[in-house]
Structures are given as C-alpha cells and as structure tokens.
Amino acid sequence: MKQLKILLAALLCLSMLCSFGLCESAADGNWYELSGDDTVLTVRLPVEENSGTGWDYEISNPEAFDLLTMETVDGAWVASFAGTFEAFGNVTLYLRQTSSRTAAYEIDLFVIENNQLEIVYAGDAVDMQVRTTGDANIRSNPQLDADILGSVDKDTICAYLDEFSTDSRGVDWYWIYIDGISGWISSRYATLETAEYETTVENPTARIVEVTGDKINLRSEPSLKGAILDILSNGDTLTYLNDTATDERGVNWYYVRADGGAGWVSSRYAQLR
C-alpha cells in the first residue's frame, strides 16, 4: 500500500511540473513549491551547463521524507520530494551546489500524519563542518607534499572555511580551522557535513562580541596573517564561540560567528560582553 501511494505521488508530481511553470527558466525567484494538496515538494534551481555545476541533496530524516523524481529541465535542476508514509515529524532538506560542496539552501518542514507537508523555513542554509573519518594531517596547501601544520584525531569536528580544492589525483581537500590552525585536510580522511548544534533554542546566557571599529577584518586565525573571511562594521554583534587567543604582540583575539562564518576578530576593535 505504501509503495502504491508513493508511486501515485510521483505520477502526480510529473503531471504538475509544467502546469506550475517548473519547466520554464529557473531565473525567477520561485525555487520551491508545494503541490498535490501539499503532499509534494518540488525544488527548481539553476544549472550552469558549461561549468558542469549541478545540485545534490541531503535529507535529515529519510525515514519520513524521500526523493520522488530528479531531472534537468531547460537549464534547471528539478527535484520532487514527498513523505514516505512510514514516519512523521521534522525534516530538513539541504541543497548543495556540486561545484562548491557547500550547502546553499535548506528547507525545514514538518511531515503530518496524512503525509501533508508544512514548510517552516526556506532560505539560506546553515553552516557546514568537516568531520574526520580517520587520523589526518592538516597541510599548508591542498596537496600531499605540502607542509604539515598539525594533525587531528579520528571523529574530530573542524570549522569549514567555505573553500575546497581538487588535487592532481582528483582528491578533494577542505580548508578548515581548528585549535588556532587553518589549513587543508584531505577528503580521504574527512567528510563535509551540515553543522549540528545541541539545541536550536538560543542560550540566554551566551556572550556576544560587539565590533567597536569600522571596516574590521574577520580572520581565519588569531593573527594579522590570517586570511580575511569577512569585513565587519561598527556596532555589529557577533556570537562568541568561547575561545580567546593571544598573538605574538600580546593582543587578544575572539573566536566568533558572523554572517561570513566563524573566524577571529581582534580585541583592539571589538569588545566581549
């Protein structure tokens, strides 16, 4: 019975692709839509055919929600999803560009017992992280002969700095930060995943860092040598990530989360509250 219901949902989805304008250009802003009495979610995102950029997906609760159809239509990646009739509850759908490996969008939804879908949030995705799958070296460049900056044990979580590179062997490397070191880890010993947090409820006692200067750099490491990740403005409030480091000049740096991701800001231009 379950398989029959899923098949019917897939057929309904295919019949509605063009009637809802999903076969048109992906240039408009309508990148997702519910159909079939709110039982089918269809996502449409642009494909860069010349560069080979496409999309892939990850489902947080595949027991309750799964892929129905996926195809490329007139320069757009079109995928449809529905409930499985086996489980219900909260589900998050993550959508990533295959060329960047970063999550571009997410849709948070709730699968009701009648298999209808309620969308709670649709927009920019949450941060990514790198988890090591074995003991791994952190290198200065994305290649095997690069200098070793440090090492991490298996099942260690590192901050992902939103950049990857592919070496001459076709192996991907992730640019990461951990314990004051920013460098590269091979995907043969690590995996890129959506960052998970213990709670989605904001901690009322959490400390913040307030920027007290204008055009202040957010850096990849607690040093003036760190790569610039973002430019901060006077009055910006950042989440303090419970880590402070001191550079060779004796200046403290705060590890924070900003719109540009996680990084370090100098205490000369910011105040911990």
N, C-alpha and C positions, 0 to 999 in steps of 0.2 A: 504493500500500500504506500509506504514511504517513497519507494522508487518511482511509482506512478505519479505521485504528487510533484516530485522534483522534475520529472520529465514534462509534465503539463506546464509547470512554471517556466521551464526553458523554452518550450514552444511559444508560450505567451510572450516571453521576452523577445524572441526573434521576430515575432509578428509586429511588435511595437517599436522596433528600432527606428524605422523610417517615419512612422506616424508621429513620433515625438521629436523628430528632427535630428536624431542621433546619427543619421547618415550624411549630415551636412558638415561643413567645415568646423573644425574644433577651435576656431579662432574666437568664438563668443565665450561668455563667462559661465554658461550653463554646463558645468563639467560633471554634474551628477544629477540623478533624477530617480524618484520612486514611481513605479507603475504597477499595474496588476493588482489594484486595491491595496497598494502599499506593501506588496509582498516581494517585489523585485527591485533591487537597487542596480542602476546602470551608471557606469562611470565612463566619461569620454575625455581623453587627454591627448594633446598634440604629439605627433611623432615626427622627428627630424630624419627623414628618409636618407638624405645624403650623408649624415654623420653616423647613422645606424642607432641613434638614440631611441630607445623604446621605454617600456614601463614593465615593472613586475610588482607583485603584491605580497603582503603578509597578513594573515588573519589571526587575531589574538585567541579566538575560541573557535577552532574549526569544527568542533562537535555541534555547534549551534548555527554556523554560517559557513557557506562554501561557494565556490565558483560555479556558475552555470555555463556561460559562454565567454569566449575571448577571441577577438579578431581585430584586424586593422581595416578601417573603412574610411576612404577618402582622406588620408593623411591624419587619421585619428586612431588611437588605441581605444577600443570599446570593449568593456568587460561588464558582465552582469553577474550579480550575486543574489542568493536567497537563503532563507533559513532551511535547516535540514530536517525539521520535524522531530529531531532526536533530543535537542536540548534548547533551553531558552535563557535569556538574560543579556548581560552587557557584552558587546563585541566591539573591537576596534579594527578597522581596515586601514592598513598602512600602504601607501603607494609610493614607489621609488622609481626614479629615472635610472635606467641600466647603465648609463654613462657616468654617473656620479656616485652611485651606491648610497646616496643619502635619501632619507625619507622626505619627499616633497609635500605630500598631503596626508591627512588622515581623516577618517570619518568614524565618529563614535556613535554607536546606535544601540538600540535595545530590541531584542527579538521577543515578541509577545507570544503567548501560547497558541494563538491562532495563526502563527507564522507571519503576522504583520510586523513591519519594521518601523521603528520610531527613531528618527535622526536627532541626536542630542547636540552634536557639533560636527562641522565640516569646515576644514581650513588647513592652515599650515601645520605641518607635523611637529611632533616633539623631537627633542634631541636624540642623537644616536650615540652609542658607546661601542667600544671594542672589548670583547671578552677573549682572553687567551684560552686556546684549547690544548696547549702544551707549554712547557718552559720555553721562553722566547727571548731573543736578544732585541734590544732597541738600538737601531742604527742611525747614523747621521744622514744617510741618503737611502732611497729605496732600491738597494742592490746588495748582493751578498758580500762584496768586498769593501763595503763602507765601514767606517769606524764604529765600534760598539760603544754606545754611550751608557748602557746599563742593561739589566735583564729583569724579567718578571716571571713569576711562577705561573703554573697552570691555574686556570679559573680566576685570573685577576681581571678586574674591570678597569679600563683606561678611558679617559676622555677622548672622544674622536674629534679632531680638529677640522673636519669637513673637507678633507682632501685625500685622494688616493692616487697611486701611480702604478703602472704596469711595467715590469722589467722585461729584459730581452727574452726571458724564458716564458713570458705570458703569465707570470705570477703577480697578483695584486699585492700592494703594500699600503698600509693605513698609516696616516700621520696622527700620532697620539700624544697625549700628555699624561704623566703620572709622576708623583713624588718629585716635582721640580725639574723633570726631564721631558723635553719634547723631541720626538724622533719618529722613526719608521719601524713598523712591525709587519712581518710577512703574513699574508693570509693563510699560509700553510700551517701557521701556529696560532691563528686568531680568527675570530668571526665578528662581523659587523652586525649589530642588533639594535633594536629600539631601546632607549634608556628606560629602565623601570625604577619606580620610586616606591618607597614603603607605603605612602599614603598620597592621595590626591587632595587631601584637606590641608590647607595652608597652616603651618605651625605658627600660632600667635606669638610665640617667644623667639622666633627666628630673628637673627640680627641682619641688618642691611648695611650697605656701604653707600654713602652719598658722595657724588662727584662734586668737588669744590672748585674745579677749574674748567675751562672751555677747550674743546678740541684735544681731549686727553686720550692717549692710546691705551687700548686693552691689548695686552701682550700674551704670547703663548707660554712665556716663562717669566719668573720674577727677576727680570734684568732688562736693562736698556737694549740688550742684544736680542731679546725675544721678538719673534715675528709679530707684526701688528694685525690683530684679528678684527678690530672694530675701532671706531672713533666715538668717544663719549662726550656728552655735553654737560655744561654746568647744571647741577640740580638733578641729574639722572640718579635714580635709586636702583641699586643692584643687590641681588641676593648674595649674602656672604656664605661661602661654602666651607666655613670652619677651618680655614688654613691660612696661615700668615708665614711669609718667608722674608729673610733679610738678605739684601745683596751685598756685594763687596764694599760698597760705600757706607754700609750701615743703615740703608733706607729700607723700611718695611714695605712689603707688597701684600695686597689682599687678594685671595683667590675668590672670584665672584662669578655669578651667572648673569649675562647681559643678553640683549637681543641677538648679538653676534656670536653667542655661545659662551662657553666657560673660558676664563682667562684671568690674567693678573693685572691689577691696577696699582699704581704707586700711591703710598700714603701721603706723598707730598701734594697730591691733587685729589685726595679722597679722604673721607672720614668714616670710621667704623662706628655704627650706632647700635 
